[in-house]
Amino acid sequence: MSKKMVMSGSEAIAEAVKLCKPKVLPMYPITPSTLVPERLSDFVFNGELEAEMIHVESEHSAASALFGAYATGVRAFTASASNGIALMHEILPIISSARFPAVMSVANRTISGPINIWNDHSDAMSERDQGWIQFYCESSQEAFDTILMAYKLAEKENVSLPVMVCIDGFALSHVYEPLQIEDQKKVDSFLPAYKPENHLDPKNPKSFGPIAFPNSFFEFHEQEQVAMEEALKEIPKIHAEFKKEFGRKYGNGLIDLIDMKDAKYALIANGTSVGTARVVVEKLRSEGKKVGLIKLKTFRPFPAEEIRKACKNLKAVGIIDRHVSLGSEGAITLDVKSALKEEKCKVEGFISGLGGRDIDTKRLIKVFETLKKGEKGFWLK
């Protein structure tokens, strides 16, 4: 039977993972992700989750053990953040190229240095080209729900790619909110047992991770790209199925449109900054201003066509980027500019919230004012 609780974003993820019944949990704690492995360890110790908890010596080892677990044909999970994700860098594309449907939660924290434990999106977004699907969550409930959908998507035969479920460090990982925890039977109906076709079996020998020469390496990556394109089609279907089963949805799973029907100016944001942007849009619309908000839930694969449709009647759109590709622009800004290169809508990027800097209502109002004046984007200090 489902139940209503008050939990942090990290606890919400742990509860969802438990319901997905992973068999292997390779973990190395790092702030602000530590509460996820702590709770999962409690579940294993208390007999609530039948799984092998592996206390590895580094995040590199956690990712390696995640690969190994999937090679044996079982569902697995890990969690990390910040420089822990950076330490996994060598292994992340190995997992995706093997087409293992792993799921990892990321409590987004800036990549040090200088050393900083607070939130921005530099950790996950620095791995955007490694073949991992990336979802960003606004609330604890969305984090819980996204874990369930992440496994279902990853395990689709035409996708078979790993997924990062991203929550803002501290701003969501440590914030307590009401949470609907779903019944195990309903989750089992939505997410059947994992039965992979390819795994290590002495009776049916196979090889994983062989060297790829120039005559095959190209095709490996081409197939991953095709799988990403398939994911774009599958995500809305899975969200529709989730809505039917559990009664909740987050746009179409790719983006969510807030007050966009008559908007002339809009923001594109992801993660917890969406909540602040909602307040700003509501305030400005009450003053008669035609503004809107596009919530970017899925960052990889990037929903370019959805963004084009959402922005077709806009004069300008401002991108709230909690990441910067030094020497260039924010990652979301780069993708939106590419998507809208043939459109009339003007695109301006605003580097925001680096190292945990607040993104408050005053700053976002300033973004709308800048867009209306036709001025350029800037670092939103």
VEXNU-561036 format. One record per residue (C-alpha): residue in one letter; x, y, z; residue number from 0. Coordinates in pm, 1 decimal. Layout:
REM VEXNU-561036
A;X;Y;Z;NUM
...
//
This chain:
REM VEXNU-561036
M;0.0;0.0;0.0;0
S;130.4;347.1;-87.0;1
K;208.3;587.3;195.8;2
K;273.8;957.0;245.8;3
M;599.2;1055.7;416.7;4
V;822.8;1358.4;463.6;5
M;1171.7;1288.2;331.0;6
S;1481.0;1449.7;184.2;7
G;1563.6;1415.8;-183.2;8
S;1838.2;1165.6;-100.2;9
E;1601.7;950.3;105.4;10
A;1343.6;968.2;-173.8;11
I;1598.3;825.9;-416.0;12
A;1694.4;547.5;-174.1;13
E;1328.1;452.8;-126.1;14
A;1273.8;439.8;-501.4;15
V;1586.2;231.4;-557.7;16
K;1469.2;-16.7;-293.7;17
L;1140.4;-61.4;-481.0;18
C;1335.1;-131.1;-803.3;19
K;1507.3;-430.6;-635.4;20
P;1870.0;-395.6;-747.4;21
K;2093.6;-689.4;-658.4;22
V;2429.5;-508.8;-639.2;23
L;2508.6;-169.2;-481.6;24
P;2871.2;-57.5;-531.5;25
M;2907.6;260.2;-323.5;26
Y;3165.2;519.1;-225.2;27
P;3018.7;809.7;-23.0;28
I;3080.0;1172.9;-115.2;29
T;2907.0;1491.0;2.6;30
P;2623.9;1570.9;-70.0;31
S;2533.4;1223.2;-199.1;32
T;2628.6;1030.0;116.1;33
L;2277.7;983.5;252.9;34
V;2178.2;768.9;-46.8;35
P;2426.7;484.7;24.1;36
E;2364.7;522.3;398.4;37
R;1991.6;458.9;357.8;38
L;2044.8;175.1;112.1;39
S;2291.9;18.1;354.6;40
D;2023.3;38.2;623.9;41
F;1773.6;-135.2;394.8;42
V;2017.4;-419.0;323.3;43
F;2111.8;-457.5;692.0;44
N;1745.7;-459.7;801.1;45
G;1648.8;-717.0;540.6;46
E;1426.1;-473.7;350.1;47
L;1639.0;-507.8;36.3;48
E;1802.5;-828.9;-79.4;49
A;2121.1;-694.0;-234.7;50
E;2499.9;-706.3;-210.9;51
M;2640.8;-377.6;-81.5;52
I;3001.3;-338.0;-200.3;53
H;3203.3;-80.2;-4.9;54
V;3462.2;10.3;-266.7;55
E;3773.7;225.4;-221.8;56
S;3689.2;498.8;-475.6;57
E;3428.7;624.4;-720.7;58
H;3637.9;480.3;-1004.2;59
S;3593.9;140.2;-841.1;60
A;3221.7;202.0;-785.5;61
A;3171.2;259.7;-1158.1;62
S;3388.8;-42.0;-1240.0;63
A;3187.7;-264.8;-1005.8;64
L;2868.0;-128.4;-1161.5;65
F;2997.3;-247.4;-1498.6;66
G;3083.7;-585.5;-1349.6;67
A;2742.8;-625.7;-1188.5;68
Y;2561.4;-564.0;-1515.1;69
A;2797.3;-798.3;-1697.7;70
T;2666.7;-1076.6;-1472.2;71
G;2308.7;-988.9;-1567.5;72
V;2165.5;-820.0;-1257.6;73
R;2010.6;-481.2;-1190.2;74
A;2247.7;-251.3;-997.8;75
F;2277.7;107.4;-873.0;76
T;2531.8;358.8;-750.5;77
A;2536.5;723.2;-642.1;78
S;2795.5;998.2;-651.9;79
A;2868.3;1368.5;-698.3;80
S;3126.0;1629.5;-796.3;81
N;3484.7;1506.5;-823.3;82
G;3352.9;1155.9;-763.9;83
I;3181.0;1177.9;-1102.0;84
A;3504.3;1315.3;-1248.0;85
L;3693.8;1015.2;-1108.3;86
M;3441.4;787.8;-1281.9;87
H;3513.2;955.0;-1616.6;88
E;3725.2;668.1;-1750.8;89
I;3454.4;409.3;-1680.7;90
L;3134.4;595.2;-1775.7;91
P;3176.0;553.5;-2154.1;92
I;3277.6;190.7;-2103.3;93
I;2941.8;125.7;-1933.9;94
S;2747.9;303.3;-2208.1;95
S;2940.8;141.3;-2495.0;96
A;2866.6;-199.8;-2341.5;97
R;2499.4;-93.9;-2353.3;98
F;2444.6;-172.4;-1986.6;99
P;2122.3;-11.2;-1853.2;100
A;2274.4;114.5;-1528.4;101
V;2116.6;386.6;-1314.0;102
M;2314.1;632.2;-1100.2;103
S;2190.4;921.5;-890.1;104
V;2396.2;1240.9;-888.6;105
A;2363.6;1495.6;-608.3;106
N;2491.2;1777.9;-825.6;107
R;2789.5;1958.0;-674.3;108
T;3046.1;2180.3;-835.1;109
I;3370.8;2033.0;-961.9;110
S;3650.5;2158.6;-736.9;111
G;3874.4;2366.7;-744.0;112
P;3887.5;2572.5;-561.3;113
I;3728.6;2321.2;-326.4;114
N;3357.3;2379.0;-281.4;115
I;3083.4;2142.7;-161.9;116
W;2781.7;2335.6;-290.2;117
N;2557.9;2294.8;-590.1;118
D;2595.5;2356.9;-956.6;119
H;2572.4;2124.2;-1256.1;120
S;2938.6;2107.5;-1357.4;121
D;2975.8;1744.1;-1248.4;122
A;2704.5;1577.4;-1457.2;123
M;2719.2;1821.4;-1747.7;124
S;3092.2;1765.5;-1784.7;125
E;2998.1;1403.7;-1869.1;126
R;2730.1;1493.7;-2123.4;127
D;2916.8;1328.8;-2412.6;128
Q;2973.8;990.4;-2245.0;129
G;2657.7;813.5;-2362.5;130
W;2455.9;853.2;-2042.1;131
I;2097.0;974.9;-2049.0;132
Q;2053.5;1264.9;-1803.5;133
F;1739.0;1369.9;-1614.5;134
Y;1719.0;1671.4;-1380.1;135
C;1464.9;1688.5;-1096.2;136
E;1283.4;1978.4;-931.6;137
S;1145.4;1803.6;-620.6;138
S;1186.5;1496.2;-400.4;139
Q;873.5;1343.1;-551.8;140
E;1011.4;1394.8;-900.0;141
A;1340.3;1234.7;-794.0;142
F;1153.6;930.4;-658.4;143
D;942.0;898.0;-971.7;144
T;1234.3;951.7;-1207.4;145
I;1430.5;661.2;-1058.0;146
L;1141.9;427.3;-1143.9;147
M;1116.4;565.9;-1496.6;148
A;1495.1;564.9;-1541.8;149
Y;1520.3;187.5;-1496.2;150
K;1225.1;128.9;-1726.4;151
L;1377.5;347.6;-1996.8;152
A;1731.2;211.7;-1960.9;153
E;1608.9;-146.6;-1989.8;154
K;1410.6;-86.8;-2308.8;155
E;1566.5;-310.9;-2573.7;156
N;1587.3;-29.0;-2830.1;157
V;1755.9;202.7;-2575.9;158
S;1976.6;-3.8;-2342.9;159
L;2179.5;292.6;-2217.2;160
P;2274.8;405.4;-1864.4;161
V;2093.1;691.5;-1691.0;162
M;2193.1;965.9;-1447.2;163
V;1913.3;1097.9;-1223.6;164
C;2032.9;1439.4;-1107.2;165
I;1920.0;1628.7;-798.0;166
D;2068.2;1956.9;-679.6;167
G;2310.6;1904.4;-392.7;168
F;2177.7;2035.1;-59.2;169
A;1901.0;2237.3;-232.7;170
L;1721.5;1907.4;-294.9;171
S;1938.7;1626.8;-156.1;172
H;1902.7;1760.3;200.4;173
V;1565.4;1938.8;182.0;174
Y;1262.7;1763.5;331.9;175
E;936.3;1754.2;136.9;176
P;614.6;1547.8;131.7;177
L;663.3;1226.6;-63.3;178
Q;424.4;963.0;-194.8;179
I;596.6;624.2;-165.9;180
E;430.8;379.0;-399.7;181
D;320.2;22.9;-331.2;182
Q;566.9;-252.0;-423.3;183
K;308.9;-440.6;-630.4;184
K;232.2;-132.7;-841.3;185
V;602.9;-71.5;-896.8;186
D;655.1;-436.8;-993.7;187
S;374.2;-401.4;-1246.7;188
F;532.3;-86.3;-1392.0;189
L;890.6;-218.3;-1377.1;190
P;910.4;-595.0;-1435.6;191
A;1209.7;-803.5;-1328.9;192
Y;1529.6;-740.4;-1524.3;193
K;1595.4;-1022.1;-1770.8;194
P;1888.8;-926.2;-1995.8;195
E;1959.9;-1116.1;-2313.4;196
N;2335.3;-1064.1;-2287.5;197
H;2532.9;-1145.2;-1973.1;198
L;2821.6;-1361.3;-1857.2;199
D;2720.5;-1726.6;-1852.7;200
P;2965.6;-2022.9;-1842.1;201
K;2715.3;-2229.8;-2039.1;202
N;2691.0;-1965.2;-2310.8;203
P;3026.2;-1781.3;-2324.8;204
K;3031.4;-1419.8;-2442.9;205
S;3281.3;-1136.0;-2437.5;206
F;3222.5;-780.6;-2313.4;207
G;3442.1;-478.6;-2373.3;208
P;3668.5;-613.3;-2649.4;209
I;3910.2;-384.7;-2831.3;210
A;3740.2;-204.7;-3120.8;211
F;3956.3;-143.0;-3426.5;212
P;3882.7;141.8;-3671.6;213
N;3660.0;-89.0;-3876.6;214
S;3414.5;-128.5;-3582.9;215
F;3466.0;156.0;-3331.1;216
F;3274.2;398.3;-3552.1;217
E;2970.4;167.7;-3556.7;218
F;2971.3;130.3;-3177.3;219
H;2918.1;503.8;-3137.3;220
E;2675.5;525.5;-3426.3;221
Q;2459.2;265.0;-3253.6;222
E;2472.4;460.9;-2926.6;223
Q;2353.7;771.1;-3112.3;224
V;2064.9;574.0;-3262.3;225
A;1978.3;450.2;-2912.6;226
M;1975.2;810.0;-2783.4;227
E;1735.0;901.6;-3063.1;228
E;1517.7;606.0;-2965.9;229
A;1520.9;731.6;-2606.4;230
L;1370.2;1061.2;-2726.4;231
K;1073.3;861.2;-2855.4;232
E;1045.3;631.7;-2554.2;233
I;1060.4;895.1;-2277.3;234
P;716.1;1048.7;-2353.5;235
K;564.3;699.6;-2380.9;236
I;704.5;597.0;-2042.4;237
H;583.4;921.5;-1885.0;238
A;234.3;862.0;-2022.5;239
E;238.8;510.1;-1878.7;240
F;364.9;642.2;-1544.9;241
K;88.1;904.9;-1536.2;242
K;-173.0;636.5;-1600.7;243
E;-34.1;411.1;-1326.0;244
F;57.7;664.3;-1055.9;245
G;-124.7;987.1;-1146.8;246
R;178.9;1216.0;-1176.8;247
K;361.2;1363.0;-1474.7;248
Y;640.3;1609.2;-1554.9;249
G;543.6;1759.9;-1887.7;250
N;606.9;1495.1;-2150.2;251
G;924.7;1379.0;-1976.3;252
L;1145.3;1583.5;-2207.2;253
I;1028.4;1935.4;-2126.0;254
D;742.9;2094.3;-1932.9;255
L;577.4;2416.8;-2049.2;256
I;458.9;2669.9;-1790.3;257
D;247.1;2964.9;-1913.0;258
M;387.8;2941.1;-2264.9;259
K;68.9;2977.8;-2474.4;260
D;93.5;3356.2;-2522.1;261
A;446.8;3417.1;-2391.9;262
K;681.6;3652.1;-2577.7;263
Y;976.8;3604.5;-2343.0;264
A;1071.1;3288.1;-2155.8;265
L;1331.7;3119.0;-1941.1;266
I;1474.7;2771.5;-1986.9;267
A;1583.1;2620.8;-1654.5;268
N;1638.4;2282.3;-1492.3;269
G;1664.0;2138.7;-1141.8;270
T;1551.7;2336.8;-838.7;271
S;1591.2;2673.4;-1013.5;272
V;1267.4;2583.9;-1193.1;273
G;1078.0;2634.2;-865.8;274
T;1212.5;2988.2;-829.4;275
A;1138.5;3058.3;-1195.4;276
R;776.8;2946.6;-1146.3;277
V;734.0;3211.1;-874.6;278
V;883.8;3482.0;-1096.5;279
V;666.8;3391.1;-1395.8;280
E;352.9;3391.9;-1179.9;281
K;443.8;3734.3;-1038.0;282
L;520.4;3892.8;-1374.8;283
R;207.8;3750.4;-1536.9;284
S;-1.8;3896.3;-1255.5;285
E;141.2;4230.8;-1370.6;286
G;23.3;4164.6;-1725.5;287
K;359.8;4062.7;-1871.4;288
K;358.3;3784.5;-2129.2;289
V;632.6;3562.2;-1994.6;290
G;672.4;3186.8;-1964.1;291
L;897.9;2904.9;-1851.9;292
I;1036.5;2593.8;-2019.2;293
K;1148.6;2329.0;-1773.3;294
L;1424.3;2115.4;-1923.1;295
K;1384.7;1775.5;-1759.0;296
T;1584.0;1572.8;-2010.9;297
F;1926.6;1710.5;-2100.1;298
R;2061.6;1402.4;-2276.8;299
P;1934.7;1316.6;-2526.5;300
F;1873.0;1685.5;-2594.9;301
P;1510.2;1748.4;-2703.3;302
A;1594.0;1995.6;-2981.3;303
E;1265.4;1957.4;-3169.0;304
E;1062.1;2010.2;-2851.0;305
I;1263.0;2325.5;-2776.3;306
R;1204.0;2455.2;-3130.6;307
K;829.7;2409.1;-3099.4;308
A;820.1;2571.9;-2756.0;309
C;1016.8;2878.7;-2871.7;310
K;861.8;2933.6;-3215.9;311
N;653.4;3236.6;-3108.0;312
L;903.5;3390.0;-2866.0;313
K;1095.6;3712.2;-2919.3;314
A;1372.9;3598.5;-2685.7;315
V;1460.4;3317.9;-2445.4;316
G;1703.9;3328.4;-2153.3;317
I;1894.2;3017.1;-2046.8;318
I;1967.7;2966.2;-1676.7;319
D;2292.0;2767.5;-1695.5;320
R;2444.6;2627.1;-1376.6;321
H;2748.2;2515.9;-1572.5;322
V;2999.4;2688.9;-1796.0;323
S;3221.5;2539.1;-2062.6;324
L;3515.1;2769.9;-1996.9;325
G;3617.3;2949.3;-2311.9;326
S;3267.2;2905.2;-2453.1;327
E;2922.1;2921.0;-2288.7;328
G;2689.7;2719.3;-2069.1;329
A;2609.6;2368.4;-2191.0;330
I;2234.5;2427.6;-2219.8;331
T;2288.7;2758.9;-2399.1;332
L;2507.7;2588.8;-2658.7;333
D;2243.3;2323.9;-2727.8;334
V;1954.2;2571.4;-2740.1;335
K;2144.7;2798.0;-2980.6;336
S;2206.7;2498.5;-3203.7;337
A;1838.6;2400.4;-3190.8;338
L;1717.3;2753.2;-3271.0;339
K;1983.8;2852.7;-3524.3;340
E;1723.3;2893.8;-3800.1;341
E;1455.7;3052.9;-3579.8;342
K;1381.4;3420.8;-3513.4;343
C;1386.8;3375.4;-3135.8;344
K;1690.4;3542.0;-2979.6;345
V;1887.4;3320.9;-2737.1;346
E;2081.5;3464.0;-2443.1;347
G;2272.6;3260.2;-2185.9;348
F;2301.8;3353.2;-1819.2;349
I;2569.2;3172.1;-1617.8;350
S;2406.8;3124.4;-1277.1;351
G;2446.1;2962.6;-938.1;352
L;2804.7;2840.8;-972.2;353
G;2943.0;2697.2;-649.1;354
G;2605.8;2727.5;-476.6;355
R;2542.4;3098.8;-542.2;356
D;2172.2;3171.9;-488.4;357
I;1944.9;3204.3;-789.1;358
D;1673.6;3421.7;-635.3;359
T;1365.5;3595.2;-773.5;360
K;1541.3;3931.9;-813.4;361
R;1805.8;3778.0;-1036.6;362
L;1549.0;3604.3;-1257.4;363
I;1339.3;3920.1;-1287.0;364
K;1657.4;4090.8;-1406.1;365
V;1691.9;3822.4;-1674.9;366
F;1343.6;3899.0;-1808.5;367
E;1421.7;4271.7;-1806.1;368
T;1740.5;4205.2;-2002.5;369
L;1553.9;3997.8;-2261.6;370
K;1288.5;4266.1;-2310.6;371
K;1556.3;4534.0;-2363.1;372
G;1723.8;4315.6;-2624.1;373
E;2048.5;4313.7;-2429.6;374
K;2304.4;4035.0;-2409.3;375
G;2321.8;3763.2;-2144.8;376
F;2576.0;3784.5;-1864.9;377
W;2707.9;3612.7;-1553.5;378
L;2416.1;3637.8;-1309.9;379
K;2600.4;3728.0;-988.6;380
//
